């Protein structure tokens, strides 16, 4: 007889299913580009709107027509470059070779909440790095956000790294030029470009296997439980396997969404702010991005943005935005 079998009930999706280490994510992989460019940025999720655009996808049934698409508002106040970090390649992977901090770090009272301020020996470290650039394989900027300039009631910045592409010598020259200065979102991205969005999803606490894995609810005559898997496993092996859907932590996990299209880069936040402000956010005061579709994470959460690591083959084409429907 043919052995009876069926696909498993419910998707295992991502593992391990545990809470993220911090409320804003780390990016461990960056695209490889020949040109010298800053590869990422960050902003705060403000809300969603409807946008009327002219469909410029040639294979679409509505090509050339006006359509309405959902879009996410990400407020992007400027990032301040507070340091440069150089990496060298070792048998055990990338290792920090040298790091240089800007002198203004010691005077910033908000950065003191996140950093242990010490004697950074700026000139000494800079000289050592310039003399040993042949050992360096990666150059990254250490940047701090400026939430005080956004619509958030927040002053403490987030600090993270952004990689600079290109040959190490040229990447270092760009990083040295930007040290102590601010970078804006328009310097990194352009309208019509595809980007990757990395964020920590909404936390949903402890949930059962039906909501967490999507398993089928047992029939009315099921013994003991209905919102449960039928069995925890076979008699052998004498243990419950990790693949069995069970209750546990759901949400608040780092997730990446690839190839989200930038519809618009705006400088006037009033264009996307309704009267009274966005619900659960407030006013958009600085530069903003309109990203087509949804973005993981709750409002006010920091969203990391990266140049597409596997972009589509279609060339960049700017979409004509005719109206932003703000309710």
Secondary structure as a PSIPRED ss2 file (coil, helix, strand):
# PSIPRED VFORMAT (PSIPRED V4.0)

   1 X C   1.000  0.000  0.000
   2 X C   1.000  0.000  0.000
   3 X C   1.000  0.000  0.000
   4 X C   1.000  0.000  0.000
   5 X C   1.000  0.000  0.000
   6 X C   1.000  0.000  0.000
   7 X C   1.000  0.000  0.000
   8 X C   1.000  0.000  0.000
   9 X C   1.000  0.000  0.000
  10 X C   1.000  0.000  0.000
  11 X C   1.000  0.000  0.000
  12 X C   1.000  0.000  0.000
  13 X C   1.000  0.000  0.000
  14 X C   1.000  0.000  0.000
  15 X C   1.000  0.000  0.000
  16 X C   1.000  0.000  0.000
  17 X C   1.000  0.000  0.000
  18 X C   1.000  0.000  0.000
  19 X C   1.000  0.000  0.000
  20 X C   1.000  0.000  0.000
  21 X C   1.000  0.000  0.000
  22 X C   1.000  0.000  0.000
  23 X C   1.000  0.000  0.000
  24 X C   1.000  0.000  0.000
  25 X C   1.000  0.000  0.000
  26 X C   1.000  0.000  0.000
  27 X C   1.000  0.000  0.000
  28 X C   1.000  0.000  0.000
  29 X C   1.000  0.000  0.000
  30 X C   1.000  0.000  0.000
  31 X C   1.000  0.000  0.000
  32 X C   1.000  0.000  0.000
  33 X C   1.000  0.000  0.000
  34 X C   1.000  0.000  0.000
  35 X C   1.000  0.000  0.000
  36 X C   1.000  0.000  0.000
  37 X C   1.000  0.000  0.000
  38 X E   0.000  0.000  1.000
  39 X C   1.000  0.000  0.000
  40 X E   0.000  0.000  1.000
  41 X E   0.000  0.000  1.000
  42 X E   0.000  0.000  1.000
  43 X E   0.000  0.000  1.000
  44 X E   0.000  0.000  1.000
  45 X E   0.000  0.000  1.000
  46 X E   0.000  0.000  1.000
  47 X E   0.000  0.000  1.000
  48 X E   0.000  0.000  1.000
  49 X E   0.000  0.000  1.000
  50 X E   0.000  0.000  1.000
  51 X E   0.000  0.000  1.000
  52 X E   0.000  0.000  1.000
  53 X E   0.000  0.000  1.000
  54 X E   0.000  0.000  1.000
  55 X C   1.000  0.000  0.000
  56 X C   1.000  0.000  0.000
  57 X C   1.000  0.000  0.000
  58 X C   1.000  0.000  0.000
  59 X C   1.000  0.000  0.000
  60 X C   1.000  0.000  0.000
  61 X C   1.000  0.000  0.000
  62 X C   1.000  0.000  0.000
  63 X C   1.000  0.000  0.000
  64 X C   1.000  0.000  0.000
  65 X C   1.000  0.000  0.000
  66 X E   0.000  0.000  1.000
  67 X E   0.000  0.000  1.000
  68 X E   0.000  0.000  1.000
  69 X E   0.000  0.000  1.000
  70 X E   0.000  0.000  1.000
  71 X E   0.000  0.000  1.000
  72 X E   0.000  0.000  1.000
  73 X E   0.000  0.000  1.000
  74 X E   0.000  0.000  1.000
  75 X E   0.000  0.000  1.000
  76 X C   1.000  0.000  0.000
  77 X C   1.000  0.000  0.000
  78 X C   1.000  0.000  0.000
  79 X E   0.000  0.000  1.000
  80 X E   0.000  0.000  1.000
  81 X E   0.000  0.000  1.000
  82 X E   0.000  0.000  1.000
  83 X E   0.000  0.000  1.000
  84 X E   0.000  0.000  1.000
  85 X E   0.000  0.000  1.000
  86 X E   0.000  0.000  1.000
  87 X E   0.000  0.000  1.000
  88 X E   0.000  0.000  1.000
  89 X E   0.000  0.000  1.000
  90 X E   0.000  0.000  1.000
  91 X C   1.000  0.000  0.000
  92 X C   1.000  0.000  0.000
  93 X E   0.000  0.000  1.000
  94 X E   0.000  0.000  1.000
  95 X E   0.000  0.000  1.000
  96 X E   0.000  0.000  1.000
  97 X E   0.000  0.000  1.000
  98 X E   0.000  0.000  1.000
  99 X E   0.000  0.000  1.000
 100 X E   0.000  0.000  1.000
 101 X E   0.000  0.000  1.000
 102 X C   1.000  0.000  0.000
 103 X H   0.000  1.000  0.000
 104 X H   0.000  1.000  0.000
 105 X H   0.000  1.000  0.000
 106 X H   0.000  1.000  0.000
 107 X H   0.000  1.000  0.000
 108 X C   1.000  0.000  0.000
 109 X C   1.000  0.000  0.000
 110 X C   1.000  0.000  0.000
 111 X H   0.000  1.000  0.000
 112 X H   0.000  1.000  0.000
 113 X H   0.000  1.000  0.000
 114 X C   1.000  0.000  0.000
 115 X C   1.000  0.000  0.000
 116 X C   1.000  0.000  0.000
 117 X C   1.000  0.000  0.000
 118 X C   1.000  0.000  0.000
 119 X C   1.000  0.000  0.000
 120 X C   1.000  0.000  0.000
 121 X C   1.000  0.000  0.000
 122 X H   0.000  1.000  0.000
 123 X H   0.000  1.000  0.000
 124 X H   0.000  1.000  0.000
 125 X H   0.000  1.000  0.000
 126 X H   0.000  1.000  0.000
 127 X H   0.000  1.000  0.000
 128 X H   0.000  1.000  0.000
 129 X H   0.000  1.000  0.000
 130 X H   0.000  1.000  0.000
 131 X H   0.000  1.000  0.000
 132 X C   1.000  0.000  0.000
 133 X H   0.000  1.000  0.000
 134 X H   0.000  1.000  0.000
 135 X H   0.000  1.000  0.000
 136 X C   1.000  0.000  0.000
 137 X C   1.000  0.000  0.000
 138 X E   0.000  0.000  1.000
 139 X E   0.000  0.000  1.000
 140 X E   0.000  0.000  1.000
 141 X E   0.000  0.000  1.000
 142 X E   0.000  0.000  1.000
 143 X E   0.000  0.000  1.000
 144 X E   0.000  0.000  1.000
 145 X C   1.000  0.000  0.000
 146 X C   1.000  0.000  0.000
 147 X H   0.000  1.000  0.000
 148 X H   0.000  1.000  0.000
 149 X H   0.000  1.000  0.000
 150 X C   1.000  0.000  0.000
 151 X C   1.000  0.000  0.000
 152 X C   1.000  0.000  0.000
 153 X C   1.000  0.000  0.000
 154 X C   1.000  0.000  0.000
 155 X C   1.000  0.000  0.000
 156 X C   1.000  0.000  0.000
 157 X C   1.000  0.000  0.000
 158 X C   1.000  0.000  0.000
 159 X E   0.000  0.000  1.000
 160 X E   0.000  0.000  1.000
 161 X E   0.000  0.000  1.000
 162 X E   0.000  0.000  1.000
 163 X E   0.000  0.000  1.000
 164 X E   0.000  0.000  1.000
 165 X C   1.000  0.000  0.000
 166 X C   1.000  0.000  0.000
 167 X C   1.000  0.000  0.000
 168 X H   0.000  1.000  0.000
 169 X H   0.000  1.000  0.000
 170 X H   0.000  1.000  0.000
 171 X H   0.000  1.000  0.000
 172 X H   0.000  1.000  0.000
 173 X H   0.000  1.000  0.000
 174 X H   0.000  1.000  0.000
 175 X H   0.000  1.000  0.000
 176 X H   0.000  1.000  0.000
 177 X H   0.000  1.000  0.000
 178 X H   0.000  1.000  0.000
 179 X C   1.000  0.000  0.000
 180 X C   1.000  0.000  0.000
 181 X C   1.000  0.000  0.000
 182 X E   0.000  0.000  1.000
 183 X E   0.000  0.000  1.000
 184 X C   1.000  0.000  0.000
 185 X H   0.000  1.000  0.000
 186 X H   0.000  1.000  0.000
 187 X H   0.000  1.000  0.000
 188 X C   1.000  0.000  0.000
 189 X C   1.000  0.000  0.000
 190 X C   1.000  0.000  0.000
 191 X C   1.000  0.000  0.000
 192 X C   1.000  0.000  0.000
 193 X C   1.000  0.000  0.000
 194 X E   0.000  0.000  1.000
 195 X E   0.000  0.000  1.000
 196 X E   0.000  0.000  1.000
 197 X E   0.000  0.000  1.000
 198 X E   0.000  0.000  1.000
 199 X E   0.000  0.000  1.000
 200 X E   0.000  0.000  1.000
 201 X C   1.000  0.000  0.000
 202 X C   1.000  0.000  0.000
 203 X E   0.000  0.000  1.000
 204 X E   0.000  0.000  1.000
 205 X E   0.000  0.000  1.000
 206 X E   0.000  0.000  1.000
 207 X E   0.000  0.000  1.000
 208 X C   1.000  0.000  0.000
 209 X H   0.000  1.000  0.000
 210 X H   0.000  1.000  0.000
 211 X H   0.000  1.000  0.000
 212 X H   0.000  1.000  0.000
 213 X H   0.000  1.000  0.000
 214 X C   1.000  0.000  0.000
 215 X C   1.000  0.000  0.000
 216 X C   1.000  0.000  0.000
 217 X C   1.000  0.000  0.000
 218 X C   1.000  0.000  0.000
 219 X C   1.000  0.000  0.000
 220 X C   1.000  0.000  0.000
 221 X C   1.000  0.000  0.000
 222 X C   1.000  0.000  0.000
 223 X C   1.000  0.000  0.000
 224 X C   1.000  0.000  0.000
 225 X C   1.000  0.000  0.000
 226 X C   1.000  0.000  0.000
 227 X C   1.000  0.000  0.000
 228 X C   1.000  0.000  0.000
 229 X C   1.000  0.000  0.000
 230 X C   1.000  0.000  0.000
 231 X C   1.000  0.000  0.000
 232 X C   1.000  0.000  0.000
 233 X C   1.000  0.000  0.000
 234 X C   1.000  0.000  0.000
 235 X C   1.000  0.000  0.000
 236 X C   1.000  0.000  0.000
 237 X C   1.000  0.000  0.000
 238 X C   1.000  0.000  0.000
 239 X C   1.000  0.000  0.000
 240 X C   1.000  0.000  0.000
 241 X C   1.000  0.000  0.000
 242 X C   1.000  0.000  0.000
 243 X C   1.000  0.000  0.000
 244 X C   1.000  0.000  0.000
 245 X C   1.000  0.000  0.000
 246 X C   1.000  0.000  0.000
 247 X C   1.000  0.000  0.000
 248 X E   0.000  0.000  1.000
 249 X E   0.000  0.000  1.000
 250 X E   0.000  0.000  1.000
 251 X E   0.000  0.000  1.000
 252 X C   1.000  0.000  0.000
 253 X C   1.000  0.000  0.000
 254 X E   0.000  0.000  1.000
 255 X E   0.000  0.000  1.000
 256 X E   0.000  0.000  1.000
 257 X E   0.000  0.000  1.000
 258 X E   0.000  0.000  1.000
 259 X E   0.000  0.000  1.000
 260 X E   0.000  0.000  1.000
 261 X E   0.000  0.000  1.000
 262 X E   0.000  0.000  1.000
 263 X E   0.000  0.000  1.000
 264 X E   0.000  0.000  1.000
 265 X E   0.000  0.000  1.000
 266 X E   0.000  0.000  1.000
 267 X C   1.000  0.000  0.000
 268 X C   1.000  0.000  0.000
 269 X H   0.000  1.000  0.000
 270 X H   0.000  1.000  0.000
 271 X H   0.000  1.000  0.000
 272 X C   1.000  0.000  0.000
 273 X C   1.000  0.000  0.000
 274 X C   1.000  0.000  0.000
 275 X C   1.000  0.000  0.000
 276 X C   1.000  0.000  0.000
 277 X C   1.000  0.000  0.000
 278 X E   0.000  0.000  1.000
 279 X C   1.000  0.000  0.000
 280 X C   1.000  0.000  0.000
 281 X C   1.000  0.000  0.000
 282 X E   0.000  0.000  1.000
 283 X C   1.000  0.000  0.000
 284 X C   1.000  0.000  0.000
 285 X C   1.000  0.000  0.000
 286 X C   1.000  0.000  0.000
 287 X C   1.000  0.000  0.000
 288 X E   0.000  0.000  1.000
 289 X E   0.000  0.000  1.000
 290 X E   0.000  0.000  1.000
 291 X E   0.000  0.000  1.000
 292 X E   0.000  0.000  1.000
 293 X C   1.000  0.000  0.000
 294 X C   1.000  0.000  0.000
 295 X C   1.000  0.000  0.000
 296 X C   1.000  0.000  0.000
 297 X C   1.000  0.000  0.000
 298 X C   1.000  0.000  0.000
 299 X C   1.000  0.000  0.000
 300 X C   1.000  0.000  0.000
 301 X C   1.000  0.000  0.000
 302 X E   0.000  0.000  1.000
 303 X E   0.000  0.000  1.000
 304 X E   0.000  0.000  1.000
 305 X E   0.000  0.000  1.000
 306 X E   0.000  0.000  1.000
 307 X E   0.000  0.000  1.000
 308 X C   1.000  0.000  0.000
 309 X C   1.000  0.000  0.000
 310 X C   1.000  0.000  0.000
 311 X C   1.000  0.000  0.000
 312 X C   1.000  0.000  0.000
 313 X C   1.000  0.000  0.000
 314 X C   1.000  0.000  0.000
 315 X C   1.000  0.000  0.000
 316 X C   1.000  0.000  0.000
 317 X C   1.000  0.000  0.000
 318 X C   1.000  0.000  0.000
 319 X C   1.000  0.000  0.000
 320 X C   1.000  0.000  0.000
 321 X E   0.000  0.000  1.000
 322 X E   0.000  0.000  1.000
 323 X E   0.000  0.000  1.000
 324 X E   0.000  0.000  1.000
 325 X E   0.000  0.000  1.000
 326 X C   1.000  0.000  0.000
 327 X C   1.000  0.000  0.000
